[in-house]
């Protein structure tokens, strides 16, 4: 799907997304408090937060550009560059490592033909490491957008990849959805 492009040669945020951002801001006691959910609106629409999206949030929330980039650079789920269709973030912190994260990473690398930190040539998949996804008792785990897949093994990893290749995002163990 093609997105409208502005003079900075990046996709524009739609009027619908801007309306959604305004509605989110109204739910918070202070405008800056709405930063993270507003970032998700842009991420959900564009797949990343371009410079134009940062500028919109600076204006609407009354925060500095530095503040927006602090949040964007701290949390691994936010992106500032266009991404692969499916970015698979595998937790490799100590708990998940002990529970088999290396096996899951090796399986993904083998099945996709790329190493951690790389995109597949077709742009469909990217494998990344994540320091912690907050599911230490259910590792190894993988995050795909707002979907968290837990207790992974090679079979569950293969099933996930096959579903994604068919265009189906399988039901996750945990979906980290925004509240409406």
C-alpha angles and dihedrals in degrees: 000000000000119000124209110259125217130209091279087062094244132113118276126231110248125241088247092056091047089052089050091050090051090050091050092050090054090059094060129079091228128024096235089058089069095061099105098046090045089053088055091055090057092042092050092052103039105019091238141031110257124197089264090057090051089052091051091052093046089055098041098041100035092232130132124261087242091057092054092048091047089061094040092052097042099054117061094210093068121080133198096188132054110274141204114277090255119029108192110201111194118196110233099174118129097273095050091039091056090046094054110279091142090059091051091048091048090050092051092047091049096046096043098038094229136098128240110290094029135105123226112252091251091055092238100115141030126181118211136170120235124201095219134347096188097249099102095150093052102048151184090054139172131201123213108183104304094341119100120199114197139192091027125187131167093276095050089045092052091048091052092051093047092051092049091049088055090051095254121124102207122224108278128221087240129016114200097206128171115252113249 
